[in-house]
Amino acid sequence: MLHLTDVQLKALSAEQTQSFPFHIASIQSLHAAPLRFSSPVTFFIGENGSGKSTLLEALALAARSINVGSENLERDQSLEQVEKLARQLKLGWTKRTQRGFFLRSEDFFGYAKRMQRIREEAEAELRAIDSDTSLSVQSRLLARQPHANTAHAIKRRYGAGGLDGVSHGESFFTLFQSRFVANGLYLLDEPEAPLSPRRQLALLMLIKRMASEEGAQFIIATHSPILMAYPAATIYSFDGGQITALRYEEIDHVQFTKDFLNNPALFLRHI
């Protein structure tokens, strides 16, 4: 299902076009024509600095996505400049959804620590309540309930050991398994970063099930040729100052990876 159908940049002043992030050519191109989302899975690809992650961040802010990170989006100081872009975006919806989340791979550690801290605080409150002899049985039960619910919800979602209890790649994949829900909009920035090739393929299978059976929509910024191979995905390249739709076979990054794997010695001869 398509929740978000298109995004367009509102008119900018001459002064705005000279500053970040409006000076990025691919971002400016959104003023001439909207970027349309025509399939449940869309990939943003391109070299570092091409604008793909910047647009993804701005979409998350404009859509008021839940942030899987150490801070809520509105309090994340790293997005202060991108928020200016978010205010200049016009989003088109079939039906706005409050489900889903925004994830930057580098923020995951902060999120795992945040969940662990919340759980530890809830468990500390439970111990304090249990040791308070001045409370009646009924009062103790009432006081315990919100903290017990919090601790139980985190344990049920992420396991007894939490996200810190397994390897980085395993905890990353556990997050996707536990947090993907029906009819969600998922904005993911380089989700492949901690995942092995096999885990990337498993993520593709999970995305396929959520998109085809559960009405979820995914917009993913990636460098992974494995993820880009998702069948029937829309692939937008941000290289060259324009946002251009490409087929998988046309992607330079894919061809470069193939060439390297077929003959690594050719690329490493000067090392």
Backbone bond lengths (Angstrom), bond angles and torsions (degrees), N, CA, C in turn:
res aa  C-N    CA-C-N  psi(-1)  N-CA   C-N-CA  omega(-1)  CA-C   N-CA-C  phi
1 M - - - 1.467 - - 1.517 109.61 -
2 L 1.332 116.42 141.14 1.454 120.84 176.08 1.526 109.03 -96.33
3 H 1.306 116.04 116.63 1.462 121.27 172.99 1.524 109.19 -90.57
4 L 1.330 115.58 -54.68 1.465 122.15 177.69 1.522 108.08 -93.93
5 T 1.328 117.13 122.35 1.466 120.74 -174.17 1.517 113.69 -102.63
6 D 1.338 118.71 -29.66 1.458 119.96 -178.57 1.521 110.47 -165.01
7 V 1.311 115.51 163.00 1.461 122.30 175.58 1.519 108.36 -141.78
8 Q 1.325 116.15 137.92 1.460 121.38 179.07 1.516 109.18 -138.17
9 L 1.335 115.36 150.14 1.459 121.59 179.80 1.521 109.53 -93.27
10 K 1.317 115.32 128.79 1.459 119.72 176.00 1.527 110.05 -69.80
11 A 1.323 116.13 166.79 1.471 121.11 -178.64 1.526 110.45 -60.48
12 L 1.329 115.88 140.77 1.453 122.41 -179.12 1.519 110.13 -113.03
13 S 1.311 115.38 151.45 1.465 119.75 171.99 1.527 108.77 -78.57
14 A 1.330 116.58 161.87 1.466 120.98 178.51 1.521 110.59 -60.20
15 E 1.325 116.98 -35.59 1.460 120.99 179.49 1.519 111.09 -66.91
16 Q 1.320 117.07 -40.23 1.460 120.52 -179.72 1.524 111.95 -62.26
17 T 1.329 117.24 -39.84 1.460 120.67 -175.74 1.529 112.91 -65.34
18 Q 1.325 117.66 -11.32 1.458 120.62 -179.08 1.517 113.05 -94.19
19 S 1.330 116.85 -6.36 1.463 119.24 -174.40 1.522 110.87 -116.96
20 F 1.344 114.74 158.86 1.459 120.98 176.83 1.519 109.25 -69.95
21 P 1.330 116.98 140.31 1.469 128.89 -0.19 1.522 114.02 -95.43
22 F 1.353 115.92 7.39 1.466 119.36 -174.30 1.522 113.00 -70.82
23 H 1.336 117.17 -18.76 1.462 118.96 -179.20 1.522 112.62 -76.49
24 I 1.333 118.31 -11.16 1.471 121.45 178.94 1.525 108.90 -68.77
25 A 1.315 116.35 125.14 1.462 120.60 -172.42 1.527 112.63 -59.80
26 S 1.314 116.89 -42.13 1.473 119.54 -178.63 1.528 110.88 -64.17
27 I 1.320 117.38 -33.87 1.467 121.32 177.24 1.521 109.60 -68.23
28 Q 1.316 117.22 -44.58 1.462 120.68 179.51 1.521 111.91 -61.20
29 S 1.322 117.59 -30.75 1.462 120.78 -178.57 1.527 112.32 -64.62
30 L 1.320 117.18 -18.39 1.463 120.42 179.50 1.519 112.73 -70.75
31 H 1.318 116.86 -13.68 1.459 119.16 177.59 1.527 110.95 -75.27
32 A 1.323 116.95 -35.72 1.463 120.95 -177.65 1.517 112.22 -69.03
33 A 1.322 117.06 -37.17 1.468 120.78 -178.25 1.520 108.94 -155.31
34 P 1.317 118.46 145.16 1.473 120.72 179.50 1.521 111.33 -68.76
35 L 1.310 115.81 151.60 1.461 121.96 171.02 1.523 106.84 -90.54
36 R 1.331 116.16 123.15 1.465 119.94 -173.81 1.524 110.42 -104.95
37 F 1.318 114.95 141.79 1.458 122.76 176.56 1.524 107.34 -105.92
38 S 1.326 115.53 108.97 1.468 120.80 -172.02 1.521 113.38 -108.88
39 S 1.324 117.89 -2.23 1.463 121.43 179.25 1.526 108.82 -140.87
40 P 1.324 118.14 158.60 1.473 120.48 -177.31 1.521 114.48 -64.52
41 V 1.343 116.88 -19.12 1.463 120.27 179.65 1.522 108.78 -125.12
42 T 1.326 116.42 122.29 1.464 123.02 179.64 1.513 108.74 -125.85
43 F 1.333 116.51 135.90 1.457 121.25 176.28 1.524 110.30 -112.20
44 F 1.330 116.12 136.04 1.459 123.60 168.67 1.523 106.64 -101.54
45 I 1.325 116.84 122.24 1.462 120.31 -179.82 1.521 109.31 -127.38
46 G 1.332 116.42 164.56 1.461 120.79 178.47 1.510 110.52 147.94
47 E 1.319 114.42 168.44 1.461 120.40 179.51 1.525 110.71 -68.51
48 N 1.328 115.87 163.49 1.461 120.86 175.85 1.532 109.25 -58.48
49 G 1.315 116.05 134.32 1.453 120.35 179.66 1.516 114.71 88.34
50 S 1.333 117.10 2.03 1.466 119.84 -177.24 1.526 113.01 -79.17
51 G 1.329 117.87 -15.46 1.458 121.39 175.59 1.516 115.34 110.29
52 K 1.324 117.73 -2.04 1.475 119.42 -174.61 1.521 112.37 -66.16
53 S 1.338 117.40 -45.60 1.462 119.89 179.77 1.523 111.08 -70.21
54 T 1.318 116.53 -35.25 1.465 120.38 178.24 1.520 110.80 -60.87
55 L 1.336 117.13 -45.09 1.462 119.63 178.61 1.522 110.56 -66.20
56 L 1.324 117.66 -39.61 1.466 120.37 179.45 1.526 110.37 -61.25
57 E 1.329 116.82 -43.90 1.465 120.76 177.97 1.521 111.14 -61.52
58 A 1.340 116.57 -42.96 1.463 120.57 179.78 1.524 111.41 -65.29
59 L 1.327 116.83 -37.28 1.467 120.24 175.98 1.525 110.42 -61.79
60 A 1.336 116.41 -42.68 1.458 120.32 179.97 1.525 111.20 -61.27
61 L 1.323 116.47 -42.43 1.458 120.69 178.78 1.526 111.20 -67.05
62 A 1.332 116.37 -44.60 1.462 120.51 -178.18 1.524 111.49 -66.47
63 A 1.344 116.55 -34.31 1.469 120.99 179.73 1.521 112.50 -85.00
64 R 1.336 116.50 -4.49 1.468 122.20 -178.24 1.522 111.26 57.10
65 S 1.318 114.51 47.70 1.459 120.62 -179.45 1.524 111.31 -70.12
66 I 1.313 115.05 154.32 1.461 120.64 168.18 1.522 107.67 -71.39
67 N 1.313 116.86 134.70 1.455 120.98 -179.23 1.519 110.71 -99.34
68 V 1.322 116.64 124.07 1.459 120.69 172.28 1.522 106.56 -90.52
69 G 1.312 114.87 86.72 1.457 122.09 -176.95 1.512 109.62 -161.19
70 S 1.324 116.26 -170.82 1.455 120.30 -177.84 1.520 112.86 -78.77
71 E 1.353 116.83 -15.98 1.451 121.60 -179.51 1.526 109.74 -134.82
72 N 1.325 117.11 157.44 1.453 120.56 168.13 1.523 108.81 -68.56
73 L 1.336 117.04 154.34 1.460 120.45 -174.85 1.517 112.13 -56.05
74 E 1.329 117.22 -42.87 1.465 119.63 -175.48 1.526 112.43 -68.99
75 R 1.341 117.22 -14.43 1.465 120.41 179.32 1.529 112.98 -107.19
76 D 1.325 116.65 -0.61 1.462 120.93 -176.78 1.529 109.77 -81.36
77 Q 1.327 116.74 106.20 1.464 121.50 -175.51 1.525 112.44 -66.42
78 S 1.340 117.29 -21.79 1.466 119.55 179.38 1.525 111.92 -69.42
79 L 1.329 116.69 -13.67 1.465 121.18 -178.41 1.530 112.08 -105.21
80 E 1.311 116.85 12.67 1.462 120.52 -175.58 1.525 112.21 -59.74
81 Q 1.326 117.26 -44.06 1.476 120.20 179.91 1.525 111.33 -72.80
82 V 1.323 116.63 -37.85 1.464 120.78 -179.32 1.521 110.75 -67.33
83 E 1.319 117.24 -27.02 1.461 119.94 178.93 1.525 111.34 -61.50
84 K 1.334 116.41 -30.84 1.470 119.77 176.58 1.529 110.32 -63.44
85 L 1.324 116.51 -38.86 1.462 120.53 176.28 1.524 110.43 -67.16
86 A 1.322 117.42 -42.12 1.467 121.06 -179.15 1.521 111.19 -56.69
87 R 1.343 116.45 -37.86 1.469 119.74 -179.52 1.522 112.03 -69.85
88 Q 1.331 116.96 -17.99 1.467 120.99 -179.19 1.529 112.68 -97.96
89 L 1.314 117.31 3.26 1.459 120.86 -179.48 1.525 110.59 -94.99
90 K 1.312 114.55 141.76 1.464 121.72 173.26 1.519 107.64 -112.70
91 L 1.341 116.36 116.79 1.456 121.28 -176.86 1.517 110.50 -100.61
92 G 1.341 115.61 140.70 1.455 121.54 174.14 1.516 110.03 -107.42
93 W 1.328 116.65 135.62 1.463 121.97 -176.28 1.521 110.42 -127.78
94 T 1.334 116.63 146.90 1.454 119.92 163.09 1.525 108.42 -83.23
95 K 1.319 115.69 -47.12 1.462 122.23 174.02 1.515 107.11 -153.48
96 R 1.304 115.96 117.53 1.462 119.80 -177.41 1.526 110.12 -66.80
97 T 1.304 116.35 131.92 1.459 120.95 -179.39 1.519 110.00 -111.93
98 Q 1.309 116.41 144.25 1.463 122.79 174.96 1.524 110.94 -98.40
99 R 1.323 116.78 2.04 1.457 121.03 179.96 1.527 110.17 -93.59
100 G 1.339 114.32 160.39 1.460 119.75 179.32 1.515 110.95 102.54
101 F 1.349 116.18 -171.71 1.457 120.33 -179.57 1.520 110.73 -163.34
102 F 1.325 114.28 169.50 1.464 124.25 174.62 1.514 107.96 -113.04
103 L 1.324 116.45 133.67 1.460 120.95 -179.39 1.516 110.55 -138.62
104 R 1.326 115.63 125.29 1.469 122.07 165.70 1.523 106.83 -102.22
105 S 1.320 117.05 131.32 1.468 119.50 -173.58 1.525 112.19 -57.36
106 E 1.343 117.02 -34.00 1.460 119.07 -177.65 1.521 112.58 -71.63
107 D 1.341 116.97 -15.09 1.465 120.56 -179.88 1.527 113.17 -87.84
108 F 1.322 117.31 -5.34 1.461 119.05 -171.32 1.523 112.71 -63.90
109 F 1.335 117.46 -40.98 1.464 119.61 179.51 1.524 110.69 -58.53
110 G 1.343 115.36 -41.39 1.457 119.49 178.76 1.515 111.82 -62.44
111 Y 1.334 116.20 -38.21 1.462 119.95 179.17 1.526 110.79 -67.88
112 A 1.339 116.63 -43.53 1.466 120.00 179.50 1.528 110.72 -60.55
113 K 1.340 117.02 -42.32 1.466 120.59 178.29 1.530 110.52 -65.95
114 R 1.333 115.97 -38.06 1.466 120.07 179.11 1.526 111.02 -62.70
115 M 1.346 117.44 -44.48 1.465 120.99 178.90 1.532 110.90 -64.61
116 Q 1.337 116.35 -39.87 1.471 119.80 178.97 1.524 110.76 -64.68
117 R 1.335 116.40 -40.90 1.468 120.20 179.74 1.535 110.92 -64.33
118 I 1.340 116.52 -44.29 1.465 120.32 179.91 1.532 110.17 -61.67
119 R 1.330 115.90 -42.10 1.470 119.64 179.78 1.529 111.03 -64.87
120 E 1.330 116.84 -44.57 1.455 120.05 -179.37 1.526 111.37 -64.14
121 E 1.334 116.51 -38.26 1.460 119.73 178.39 1.530 110.68 -65.54
122 A 1.343 116.60 -40.76 1.468 119.76 178.53 1.527 111.03 -64.03
123 E 1.345 116.44 -42.15 1.462 119.64 -179.85 1.524 111.65 -68.23
124 A 1.350 117.21 -33.55 1.467 120.38 176.71 1.528 110.54 -66.43
125 E 1.331 116.35 -39.42 1.466 120.30 177.23 1.533 110.52 -63.30
126 L 1.326 116.42 -39.58 1.472 119.74 178.86 1.523 111.19 -63.03
127 R 1.326 116.88 -41.58 1.469 120.25 179.28 1.537 110.52 -64.73
128 A 1.343 115.11 -40.20 1.462 118.85 -179.77 1.521 111.21 -65.39
129 I 1.305 116.74 -39.89 1.474 121.00 178.89 1.522 110.29 -66.28
130 D 1.323 116.18 -43.40 1.470 120.00 -178.42 1.534 111.91 -64.83
131 S 1.326 116.80 -28.19 1.473 119.91 -177.73 1.531 112.49 -91.01
132 D 1.318 117.14 -3.40 1.466 121.23 -178.90 1.534 109.37 -85.11
133 T 1.330 116.40 100.46 1.466 121.53 -175.73 1.521 112.92 -73.95
134 S 1.331 117.65 -10.06 1.466 120.06 -179.81 1.523 112.52 -79.09
135 L 1.338 117.66 -12.28 1.462 121.41 -176.59 1.522 110.76 -87.08
136 S 1.313 116.04 139.61 1.455 120.66 172.04 1.528 109.30 -73.71
137 V 1.307 117.12 167.63 1.466 120.97 179.14 1.520 110.29 -59.02
138 Q 1.332 116.95 -44.84 1.452 120.69 -178.84 1.524 111.44 -65.20
139 S 1.316 116.26 -42.75 1.469 120.00 179.11 1.521 111.16 -63.78
140 R 1.340 115.12 -39.94 1.464 118.87 179.23 1.524 111.16 -63.64
141 L 1.317 117.24 -41.99 1.466 120.99 178.75 1.523 111.35 -62.20
142 L 1.318 115.97 -43.01 1.469 119.92 179.67 1.526 111.65 -66.63
143 A 1.321 116.50 -40.10 1.468 120.86 -178.79 1.531 111.40 -69.23
144 R 1.329 116.26 -34.00 1.461 120.49 -178.02 1.526 113.13 -72.08
145 Q 1.314 117.28 -30.46 1.465 120.65 -166.03 1.531 114.96 -55.17
146 P 1.351 120.01 -51.82 1.473 117.80 -177.40 1.522 113.23 -64.12
147 H 1.331 116.78 -37.23 1.466 119.92 -179.42 1.531 110.70 -72.51
148 A 1.320 117.01 -38.42 1.466 120.23 177.10 1.526 110.36 -65.18
149 N 1.322 117.13 -39.42 1.465 120.41 178.28 1.520 111.20 -62.23
150 T 1.334 116.28 -42.48 1.471 120.77 179.81 1.526 110.97 -62.75
151 A 1.323 116.79 -50.70 1.467 120.79 -178.85 1.520 111.04 -62.34
152 H 1.331 116.63 -41.46 1.469 120.52 -179.24 1.524 111.42 -66.33
153 A 1.339 117.21 -40.89 1.466 120.70 -178.64 1.522 111.10 -62.30
154 I 1.336 117.18 -43.14 1.466 120.52 179.84 1.522 110.54 -68.11
155 K 1.344 116.83 -41.41 1.463 120.47 179.45 1.532 111.08 -65.39
156 R 1.341 116.17 -41.18 1.469 119.98 179.91 1.518 111.29 -65.89
157 R 1.329 116.68 -38.16 1.463 120.39 -176.56 1.520 112.18 -76.95
158 Y 1.333 117.53 -39.81 1.468 119.95 -171.11 1.524 114.12 -117.82
159 G 1.332 118.21 5.36 1.448 120.78 177.50 1.523 112.54 89.48
160 A 1.325 114.78 166.17 1.466 120.19 -176.13 1.521 111.89 -62.31
161 G 1.335 117.32 -34.34 1.459 120.39 -179.60 1.503 114.27 -84.78
162 G 1.343 117.52 -7.70 1.457 120.57 -178.60 1.519 111.99 71.18
163 L 1.316 115.69 -176.93 1.464 120.86 -179.19 1.527 112.08 -69.90
164 D 1.324 117.36 -19.53 1.470 120.79 178.66 1.521 112.24 -84.21
165 G 1.344 117.09 -5.84 1.456 120.06 -172.27 1.514 114.89 -87.60
166 V 1.345 117.34 -3.26 1.466 121.35 179.81 1.523 108.37 -134.41
167 S 1.348 116.73 -179.30 1.454 120.25 -179.39 1.520 110.63 -65.85
168 H 1.343 115.36 164.14 1.465 120.51 -178.66 1.519 111.05 -58.62
169 G 1.332 117.23 -47.31 1.458 120.62 -179.10 1.517 112.29 -64.02
170 E 1.328 116.98 -41.34 1.465 120.94 179.70 1.520 110.90 -65.46
171 S 1.330 117.32 -42.87 1.460 120.21 -179.30 1.522 110.70 -67.78
172 F 1.322 117.02 -35.06 1.466 121.81 177.23 1.526 109.67 -61.66
173 F 1.331 116.31 -47.03 1.459 120.16 -179.28 1.530 110.78 -69.21
174 T 1.330 117.24 -35.19 1.460 121.15 175.73 1.517 110.68 -59.73
175 L 1.321 116.47 -39.38 1.463 120.37 177.45 1.522 110.82 -57.85
176 F 1.346 116.48 -48.07 1.466 119.50 -179.55 1.529 110.94 -62.38
177 Q 1.310 116.58 -44.52 1.466 120.00 -179.14 1.525 112.19 -61.34
178 S 1.306 116.78 -36.91 1.459 120.37 -174.56 1.527 113.35 -89.19
179 R 1.337 117.25 -24.10 1.468 119.46 -173.09 1.523 114.62 -105.89
180 F 1.339 119.05 -13.29 1.459 119.79 175.52 1.534 108.59 -72.57
181 V 1.322 116.73 124.08 1.464 121.42 178.30 1.521 109.16 -130.68
182 A 1.326 115.97 164.49 1.464 121.21 -178.21 1.526 110.96 -61.55
183 N 1.336 114.46 145.66 1.470 122.74 174.01 1.523 113.36 61.27
184 G 1.328 115.90 30.82 1.458 119.94 178.43 1.523 111.72 -96.56
185 L 1.331 115.46 156.28 1.459 122.78 171.58 1.526 106.94 -109.26
186 Y 1.345 115.80 119.64 1.455 121.09 -174.41 1.526 109.96 -116.22
187 L 1.315 115.60 120.70 1.456 123.44 179.37 1.532 106.92 -111.98
188 L 1.330 116.34 107.13 1.464 121.22 -170.04 1.522 110.13 -120.19
189 D 1.322 116.22 126.41 1.463 121.72 179.61 1.522 109.40 -105.56
190 E 1.321 116.31 108.51 1.463 124.65 178.94 1.532 112.24 53.14
191 P 1.332 117.59 55.93 1.470 119.68 -179.86 1.519 113.01 -66.42
192 E 1.334 117.10 -14.04 1.465 120.19 -179.33 1.517 113.07 -76.75
193 A 1.342 117.94 -12.99 1.466 122.22 -168.32 1.534 113.96 -47.91
194 P 1.350 120.82 -49.63 1.462 119.26 -177.96 1.525 113.74 -96.14
195 L 1.337 117.82 4.63 1.457 120.35 -170.87 1.525 111.85 -97.70
196 S 1.314 116.65 137.73 1.464 121.76 172.52 1.520 108.86 -67.77
197 P 1.334 118.29 164.02 1.473 119.55 176.40 1.526 113.46 -54.08
198 R 1.322 117.84 -40.43 1.471 119.90 178.84 1.527 111.22 -65.04
199 R 1.329 115.92 -39.88 1.454 119.60 178.39 1.535 110.80 -68.14
200 Q 1.314 117.56 -33.44 1.462 120.05 176.15 1.530 110.17 -63.43
201 L 1.315 116.17 -40.49 1.465 119.80 176.94 1.525 110.43 -65.44
202 A 1.335 116.99 -39.31 1.464 120.30 177.08 1.528 110.58 -63.88
203 L 1.343 116.75 -37.41 1.465 120.20 176.36 1.520 110.52 -63.43
204 L 1.323 117.35 -40.40 1.465 120.38 176.70 1.521 111.48 -58.98
205 M 1.314 116.33 -42.91 1.468 120.53 179.21 1.525 110.73 -63.63
206 L 1.335 116.50 -39.11 1.461 120.68 178.50 1.527 110.58 -66.39
207 I 1.326 116.38 -43.90 1.469 120.67 177.49 1.520 110.57 -61.11
208 K 1.339 116.44 -41.85 1.463 120.80 179.68 1.527 110.95 -59.16
209 R 1.333 116.89 -45.05 1.465 119.87 -179.65 1.518 111.31 -65.05
210 M 1.327 116.23 -43.47 1.463 119.48 -178.43 1.529 111.82 -66.65
211 A 1.334 116.63 -38.38 1.467 120.22 -177.60 1.523 112.17 -74.73
212 S 1.336 117.04 -40.43 1.466 120.25 -174.14 1.518 113.24 -87.01
213 E 1.337 117.54 -28.21 1.461 120.85 -174.95 1.521 114.41 -112.27
214 E 1.341 117.53 -22.14 1.459 119.87 -171.51 1.530 113.71 -118.61
215 G 1.333 117.94 6.24 1.456 120.54 175.05 1.511 115.15 70.32
216 A 1.334 117.89 24.52 1.456 121.35 -179.86 1.533 110.86 -88.79
217 Q 1.323 115.88 153.33 1.468 122.44 176.57 1.521 108.58 -123.31
218 F 1.337 115.63 138.39 1.461 121.59 -178.11 1.525 110.43 -125.35
219 I 1.316 115.86 132.49 1.466 122.66 169.90 1.521 105.65 -124.20
220 I 1.335 116.27 117.78 1.466 121.35 -166.80 1.526 109.99 -129.59
221 A 1.320 116.31 125.34 1.460 121.66 170.05 1.526 107.38 -91.36
222 T 1.334 116.56 127.46 1.465 118.48 -172.32 1.520 111.97 -152.74
223 H 1.333 114.42 157.07 1.467 122.68 168.77 1.525 110.91 -112.76
224 S 1.322 117.87 4.33 1.460 121.40 -171.25 1.529 112.37 -87.99
225 P 1.332 118.36 116.76 1.470 119.95 174.12 1.525 112.72 -61.45
226 I 1.331 117.57 -25.87 1.462 120.51 178.62 1.527 109.60 -67.49
227 L 1.327 117.11 -49.39 1.460 119.51 179.41 1.525 111.45 -65.19
228 M 1.317 116.73 -40.29 1.469 120.18 -178.54 1.527 112.91 -60.12
229 A 1.332 116.93 -20.98 1.470 121.21 -177.43 1.526 113.02 -78.11
230 Y 1.312 118.14 1.54 1.465 120.95 179.76 1.532 110.10 -52.30
231 P 1.325 118.44 126.86 1.469 120.82 -175.84 1.531 112.39 -62.22
232 A 1.312 115.86 134.83 1.472 123.75 174.02 1.528 113.34 66.34
233 A 1.332 117.56 17.56 1.460 119.27 175.81 1.523 109.90 -74.68
234 T 1.327 116.03 154.21 1.462 121.69 168.65 1.519 107.47 -90.09
235 I 1.322 116.89 129.58 1.465 121.81 -177.79 1.523 108.42 -119.31
236 Y 1.326 116.39 118.86 1.464 122.04 178.16 1.522 109.59 -111.01
237 S 1.343 115.41 123.49 1.453 121.12 174.52 1.521 109.61 -92.62
238 F 1.325 116.56 135.68 1.460 122.57 179.26 1.532 111.45 -100.63
239 D 1.313 117.64 6.47 1.461 120.90 -178.22 1.527 110.86 -76.09
240 G 1.326 115.24 153.59 1.461 120.41 175.40 1.514 114.90 77.19
241 G 1.326 117.62 11.67 1.452 120.35 176.16 1.513 115.01 82.55
242 Q 1.325 117.45 1.05 1.457 122.10 177.12 1.527 108.96 -126.66
243 I 1.313 115.03 160.79 1.461 119.81 174.03 1.524 106.72 -104.92
244 T 1.332 115.64 111.98 1.459 121.77 -169.43 1.522 110.51 -123.36
245 A 1.323 116.90 134.20 1.463 121.37 176.11 1.524 109.52 -76.29
246 L 1.327 116.68 133.16 1.460 122.25 -179.80 1.523 110.19 -128.92
247 R 1.339 114.69 154.67 1.457 119.81 166.70 1.524 108.74 -86.82
248 Y 1.319 116.06 158.76 1.459 120.60 -177.89 1.522 111.32 -54.95
249 E 1.334 116.80 -41.58 1.461 121.74 -177.09 1.527 112.37 -66.88
250 E 1.325 117.82 -16.91 1.464 121.29 -176.73 1.528 113.12 -93.34
251 I 1.306 117.57 -3.80 1.462 120.60 -173.38 1.530 110.40 -79.10
252 D 1.327 116.54 122.76 1.467 121.28 179.97 1.519 111.62 -58.62
253 H 1.321 116.79 -40.39 1.456 121.63 -177.39 1.531 110.74 -61.65
254 V 1.326 116.32 -38.83 1.465 120.90 178.69 1.521 110.24 -66.06
255 Q 1.337 116.81 -46.69 1.456 120.41 -179.11 1.526 111.39 -64.73
256 F 1.338 116.40 -39.92 1.460 120.37 178.33 1.527 110.64 -60.80
257 T 1.346 116.66 -43.82 1.456 120.83 179.78 1.523 111.19 -63.62
258 K 1.334 116.69 -43.02 1.464 120.39 176.62 1.519 111.11 -59.04
259 D 1.327 116.52 -47.04 1.461 120.51 -178.52 1.526 111.24 -62.14
260 F 1.317 116.14 -40.96 1.461 119.54 179.99 1.522 111.07 -64.85
261 L 1.330 117.38 -46.09 1.460 120.55 -178.02 1.523 111.71 -66.50
262 N 1.327 116.93 -32.90 1.462 120.49 179.07 1.527 112.40 -73.09
263 N 1.342 117.16 -28.61 1.463 119.53 -177.14 1.527 109.86 -152.59
264 P 1.334 118.73 70.11 1.473 120.05 -178.14 1.521 113.29 -61.45
265 A 1.329 117.37 -30.54 1.465 120.32 -178.41 1.517 111.03 -60.66
266 L 1.323 117.60 -33.60 1.462 121.57 -179.86 1.524 110.69 -62.11
267 F 1.332 117.62 -36.12 1.451 121.71 -177.38 1.530 111.90 -86.56
268 L 1.329 116.25 -21.81 1.463 119.77 -174.08 1.518 113.50 -103.43
269 R 1.314 117.13 6.14 1.478 119.59 -172.88 1.525 113.40 -65.84
270 H 1.319 118.37 -21.10 1.465 120.64 -179.34 1.527 112.39 -99.10
271 I 1.313 116.85 4.93 1.466 119.38 179.92 1.524 110.62 -91.38
